[in-house]
Amino acid sequence: MGSRYPLTNTQSATPRFTVGCDHHGWWVVHDRLGRVGGLFASEAAALHFADEESNHDACAVCRAPAGKCVELDGITAVAVRTTSLRRSA
């Protein structure tokens, strides 16, 4: 089953929201425009927030690629991680 939120952007426009984990393992919604965003306890909560903020426009939301760390101030590449990216709910 495919995800509604692409791992990478396949269109020319950059998605407004990026969803992924930060260096602590919390789920983050980063807004490219810097207007909203936050830390979330679960992936589902982060995706729900981004979906609502984008008026359910799937092209406006993307998941961060594997191996990338999403911070509220942007996306940062990380080296090999030894801990899980998921924080239990």
C-alpha positions in Angstrom: 0.0 0.0 0.0 1.5 3.4 -1.0 1.7 6.4 1.2 -0.3 9.5 0.4 2.7 11.6 1.4 5.6 11.2 -1.0 9.1 10.6 0.3 10.5 13.1 -2.2 8.9 15.7 -4.3 8.2 14.6 -7.9 6.7 18.0 -9.0 8.5 21.2 -9.8 7.0 23.1 -6.8 8.5 22.5 -3.4 6.1 21.1 -0.8 5.3 23.6 2.0 5.5 21.0 4.8 8.1 18.4 5.6 7.4 15.8 8.2 10.1 13.7 9.8 12.0 13.1 13.1 14.4 15.4 14.8 17.7 14.4 16.5 15.8 13.4 19.6 13.3 11.2 17.8 10.3 13.5 18.1 8.1 14.0 15.0 8.5 17.4 13.5 6.4 19.4 11.0 8.6 22.0 9.3 6.8 24.8 7.4 9.0 26.1 4.5 7.3 29.5 4.9 8.0 29.6 8.7 4.4 30.3 9.7 3.4 27.1 11.6 5.0 23.8 12.7 5.8 21.9 15.8 6.9 18.8 17.6 4.6 15.8 17.8 4.6 12.6 19.8 3.6 10.4 16.8 3.9 10.4 13.1 0.1 10.2 12.7 -0.3 13.4 14.7 2.4 15.2 12.7 0.8 14.1 9.4 -2.6 15.1 10.6 -1.5 18.6 11.5 0.3 19.1 8.2 -2.7 17.7 6.3 -5.1 20.1 8.1 -2.8 23.1 7.6 -2.4 22.4 3.9 -6.2 22.1 3.4 -5.7 18.4 2.6 -3.4 19.1 -0.4 -1.2 16.0 -0.5 1.3 17.8 -2.8 2.0 20.3 0.0 3.2 17.7 2.4 6.2 15.4 2.0 8.0 13.0 4.3 11.7 13.6 4.9 14.0 11.1 3.1 15.5 8.3 5.2 18.7 9.4 6.8 17.6 13.0 7.1 16.8 14.8 10.4 14.1 17.4 10.3 14.5 20.3 12.7 12.1 23.2 13.2 14.6 25.5 11.5 15.0 23.2 8.5 16.3 19.8 7.3 19.7 18.7 8.4 21.6 15.6 7.1 22.6 13.2 9.8 25.2 10.4 9.8 24.3 6.9 10.8 21.9 6.8 13.7 22.2 4.1 16.4 18.8 4.8 18.0 15.3 4.4 16.7 13.7 7.3 14.8 10.3 6.5 16.4 9.4 7.6 19.8 6.7 5.4 21.3 3.3 7.0 21.8 
